[in-house]
Amino acid sequence: MTIKILALSGSQRAASVNALLVRAAANGAAASGATITTLNWADYAMPLYDPDVEKAEGIPDAVLRFKELLKSHHGFLIASPEYNGSLTPILKNAIDWATRPVAGEASMACFKHKVIGLLSTSPGVFGGVTGLVHLRAILSRLGAFVLPEQYPVGEAGKLFDENGDLRDPKQKAIAESIGARAATVLKHWPDAHA
């Protein structure tokens, strides 16, 4: 069976350093045999979650497509910057929408039993670790298995070369190891083979 992992950045910026970081992790997962899909937020433009809008108009098409994307993958790799000590609005909004049920769908189907690897980078020395604490708590509450290993790395402006690759071989190896770990766990994960 092919293990499918979705790689996404918590930033929608075109020049996102977190998109570069999750790419490094995805390379590690691919080297361990996983098939990788990279999320482009522009393909899933979701309105701000509003229960009144949901009640009046139903779940938007972009959300339904996003939910199908999540459900079609066994695990996720997420690299997210830290905004004011927490996760980004686009990521939180997407998670909130993805938890909204559709008819016949199991509870928390987009997240339950998924294996998730977390990374982050930011200009500061702590690399966005506080945001990962919040993200881990949310995803765990939704039934996902978040890998104990994570990689927050600081001084984002110095990390990548002109090709978008991590300059330091040790940092590259750590980022790749998060992806490789997710792929390895999923190879033995009962829910990935259900």
Residue pairs with C-beta under 8 A, 6 or more apart in sequence:
1 192
1 193
2 33
2 34
2 35
3 33
3 34
3 35
3 74
3 75
3 183
3 186
3 187
3 192
4 34
4 35
4 37
4 72
4 73
4 74
4 75
5 26
5 29
5 34
5 35
5 36
5 37
5 73
5 74
5 75
5 76
5 77
5 179
5 182
5 183
5 186
6 36
6 37
6 38
6 39
6 69
6 70
6 73
6 75
6 76
6 77
7 22
7 23
7 25
7 26
7 29
7 36
7 37
7 38
7 39
7 76
7 77
7 78
7 179
8 22
8 38
8 39
8 76
8 77
8 78
8 79
9 16
9 18
9 19
9 21
9 22
9 39
9 78
9 79
9 80
10 18
10 78
10 79
10 80
10 81
10 87
10 88
10 90
10 91
10 120
10 131
10 135
11 18
11 19
11 80
11 81
11 88
11 90
12 41
12 42
12 90
13 19
16 81
17 81
17 121
17 156
17 157
17 159
17 160
18 79
18 80
18 81
18 119
18 120
18 121
19 79
20 159
20 160
20 164
20 165
20 166
21 79
21 119
21 120
21 121
21 151
21 153
21 159
21 166
21 175
22 38
22 77
22 78
22 79
22 119
23 38
23 164
24 165
24 166
24 172
24 175
24 176
24 179
25 77
25 79
25 117
25 119
25 151
25 175
25 176
25 178
25 179
25 182
26 36
26 38
26 77
26 179
27 176
27 179
28 175
28 176
28 177
28 178
28 179
28 180
28 183
29 36
29 77
29 179
29 180
29 182
29 183
30 36
30 179
30 183
31 176
31 179
31 180
32 179
32 180
32 183
32 184
33 183
33 187
34 179
34 182
34 183
34 186
37 69
37 73
39 69
41 90
43 65
44 62
44 63
44 65
44 66
44 69
44 94
45 62
46 60
46 62
46 63
46 66
46 93
46 94
46 97
47 53
47 60
48 93
49 93
49 96
49 97
49 100
54 100
59 97
59 100
59 102
60 97
63 97
63 98
63 100
64 102
66 94
66 97
66 98
67 97
67 98
67 102
67 109
67 110
70 76
70 98
70 110
70 111
70 114
71 109
71 110
73 114
74 114
74 115
74 186
74 189
74 191
74 192
75 114
75 115
75 116
75 117
75 182
75 183
75 185
75 186
75 189
75 192
76 114
76 115
76 116
76 117
77 116
77 117
77 119
77 178
77 179
77 182
78 91
78 116
78 117
78 118
78 119
78 135
79 118
79 119
79 120
79 121
80 87
80 88
80 91
80 118
80 120
80 128
80 131
80 132
80 135
81 88
81 120
81 121
81 122
81 128
81 131
82 120
82 122
82 128
82 129
82 130
82 131
82 132
83 89
83 131
85 130
85 131
85 134
86 92
86 130
86 131
86 134
87 131
87 134
87 135
87 138
88 131
91 135
92 138
95 111
95 138
95 139
95 142
98 110
98 111
99 108
99 110
99 111
99 142
101 107
101 109
106 112
108 142
108 143
110 142
111 139
111 142
111 143
111 144
112 142
112 143
112 144
113 143
113 144
113 145
113 189
113 191
114 143
114 144
114 145
115 144
115 145
115 147
115 182
115 185
115 186
115 189
115 192
116 139
116 144
116 145
116 146
116 147
116 182
117 146
117 147
117 149
117 150
117 178
117 179
117 181
117 182
118 132
118 135
118 136
118 146
118 147
118 150
118 151
118 178
119 150
119 151
119 152
119 153
119 175
119 178
120 127
120 128
120 129
120 131
120 132
120 150
120 151
120 152
120 153
121 127
121 128
121 152
121 153
121 154
121 156
121 159
122 128
122 152
122 154
122 156
123 154
123 155
123 156
123 157
124 154
124 155
125 154
125 155
126 152
126 154
127 151
127 152
127 153
127 154
127 156
128 152
129 152
132 150
132 152
136 146
136 150
139 146
140 146
145 185
145 189
147 178
147 181
147 182
147 185
149 177
149 178
149 181
150 178
151 174
151 175
151 178
153 159
153 171
153 174
153 175
158 167
159 166
159 167
159 168
159 171
160 166
160 167
161 167
165 172
166 172
166 175
186 192
